[in-house]
Amino acid sequence: MVQCPRGTRDFLPDEMERRRYYENVLRNTARTFGFREIATPIFEETELFVMRSGPNILNEIYSFKDKGDRDIALRPELTAPVMRMFVNSMSNEPRPLKLFYFGQCFRYERPQSGRYREFFQFGAELIGNANPETDAEAIALAASMIKAIGLKEYKIRIGHIGIIKDMLTDAGVPSERLPDVLQKLDKRLYDEAREILETMDISGDTADGIFRITGTVGGKEVLDLVPEETASYLRELTDLLSDMGVADVEIDLGVVRGLDYYTGMVFEAEAPSLGAEKQICGGGSYSLSELFGGEKVFSTGFAIGFDRVLLAIEKEGQKYENKGVLAYVVPVSDHERKDAARIVSMLRGNGVSADIDIMRRKMAKAMKHASAAGARYAVIVGKNELAEGSVTVRDMNTGDQKTVKIEDLVMMFLF
Ligand code: HAM
């Protein structure tokens, strides 16, 4: 038997209905913040992702030559594609641009619970500035989305990549080596970070000083440890957030982020119930447009790991009830099949979700099927009622039945 490729999943109808429901919860939340949806191609020129992250990224992404000998990659994330689109087609639009997207991403990772090779991100990018207001808007949107989904246990941690980059630079790390060290710090692999720093003749004491800062988590008092300019920026940001009703954030100077385009504020959200793969959202402020041939513009954005938030609410016991069709039309015998077909078409044509037996089942079996398929009502088409221009409508939850004129059916189902 052929299976779906490692790290990918099929979504069956029940699961797909649930996913669409929650996708729309997120869409509606983004719209209430004034963000508008966009879409970019699922594959891009490989160069788009290599330009910022360097050739090492090729180990982590799906890249290949197409039949025209072009280097193509399946997108591992959407920030670079969105900024390419901005430079190509939106750079003259009034700022800020508030864009959101939902779509699949591909990463060549070792699959495990909550980590896939094909996964879905719901993200937002706010293009136009890097100041506490834009950062607060992005974090507030992320927090509102997580709340709207119904997740109860989560933590939002805010840091600042500038502090760590400055400390490393001051210690003597050349800019081209920064990503190597940052990647280790992102994963909190301090011993491996120390080994890299040693190759640059950076002393153990200096390394310890840096790790002490990146290991600092807490409330606003943590900001006393960082340079005043950054501290006052982050104070302004957290004050704004509490004005916006997002008070439950932590300052964590160890938020480093694996992707290397961030310049200032960085943040993550996690759901502790998920265990190892608990990060449900990541983002921060960055500048990428100049790399793709545009003017330098600061932006802030984030992406929620859609699969992970769904896993997290499931772990918390949140149920989604699938909805079957509103009306299932059942002819009492073969003589009423034509009338049943006419009635189901009339319902569908008027926007009522309706289904009909097409398996030539006898009435009792067809009713059983309607119930198993989750239909809300059965519309029973029998000879005697038809003679009066009526049908019998049965409420599948209560079993109550009543006779309804065919011309009144649509009104009954829609209102
Ligand atoms: P990221 O942290 O790499 O950031 O990914 C965002 C989220 O996608 C993660 O927090 C996680 O929930 C989810 N995710 C990542 N990899 C996987 C995987 N293999 N399987 C399941 N879920 C996964 C970005 O991608 C940035 N583009 C976010 C951003 C937007 N920054 C600024 N704007």
Boltz pocket constraint, residues with backbone or C-beta under 6 A from the ligand:
constraints:
  - pocket:
      binder: B
      contacts: [[A, 76], [A, 77], [A, 78], [A, 79], [A, 107], [A, 109], [A, 114], [A, 115], [A, 116], [A, 117], [A, 118], [A, 119], [A, 120], [A, 121], [A, 123], [A, 124], [A, 125], [A, 258], [A, 259], [A, 269], [A, 279], [A, 280], [A, 281], [A, 282], [A, 283], [A, 284], [A, 286], [A, 300], [A, 301], [A, 302], [A, 303], [A, 304], [A, 305], [A, 306], [A, 307], [A, 308]]
      max_distance: 6.0
